Amino acid sequence: MDPAIKRYLDEHGATYTPEALRRGLLDAGYDAVTVSAALKEWQAAQAAQGLDPGGQRTFSRWALRLHLAALAATFVVLLILKGTPNLGLIVLAAVVLGVTLIIGWAVSSFFGRMLLPRAGVGVALILPTISALVLGGACFALINGSIHEPPRDGTVRLRILAPLAFDGSGAAFCYVAAGSIGVEVNSQELGTLDGKGVTVYLTWYGTPDPALPQHASDASVSVLLEPPPADGKLPVSFTTIFSTRITVDAAPDSLSGTMQFEGLVPEPTEPSPAESPPAPISGSVTWSCE
């Protein structure tokens, strides 16, 4: 057999049918008699080694289809979850995922072909299947977490009970996690307290079923008192700790609700000798997001 013909058959025999291989060799300028003899000799050698070109072609087609399906499914799901405003980022992510899946397809196909003579097509396809699922799932998780929806406009009202009494409201930014029940709300300045600007930050990740209990571990709130820069004083931040009691009455979509808190404690600071640490605070915060 002509070495060039053998090299061609070895490289493409697992991908193309005998008829396609024959046409390729004829188009390359080899005569029909030489091509027929070479194909018979090559097929006999493959059979003697326990190789099945038909099975190899089936394996190659399905290994490629599995990885293409993972790419298409990831793209479609991301487009549904993140929407057309993020189309540019999704396309860029799909390109990166495509390169990753090509590498996974090549590696899994290499080892899968080694299993073909002993295990058959069905078992050999386990490796490409695992590759497509793992790489597609991992890339989806990374891409989904890196593409954030733009914040929504909202309003917040914060009430702090005496002795550190405060009642103020104002605009806020709401960050809603696509595909989950939850919201993060970051207010703008709601007013002043003892000359310090007051802002509040809250998170609430509720349960999809309103009949299920709502746990305090799903909620947190922080209140920041920011003095003017000219005062030279440190800001005071009251945060949620393990002993803080929080109850939430939120809408099913989490876009509005009221959070009652008791025992927000000040973060440790270094007050001047004339100042004493502030006491814990209690109160409520109500939010509404568009």
Buried (B, 14 or more C-beta within 10 A) or exposed (E): BEEEBBEBBEEEBBBBEBEEBBEBBEEEEBEEEBBEEBBEBBBEBBEEEEBBBEBBBBBBEBBBEBBBEBBEBBBEBBBEBBEEEBEEBBEEBBEEBBEBBEEBBEEBBEEBBEBBBEEEBEEBBEBBBEBBEEBBEEBBEEBBEEBBBEBBEBBBBBBBEEEBEBEBBBEBBBBBBBEEBBBBBBBEBBBBBEEBBBBBBBBBBBBEEEEEEBEBEBBBBBBBBBBEEEEEBBEBBBBBEEEBEBEBEBEEEBBBBBBBBBBBBBEEEEBEEEEEEBEBBBBBBBBBBE
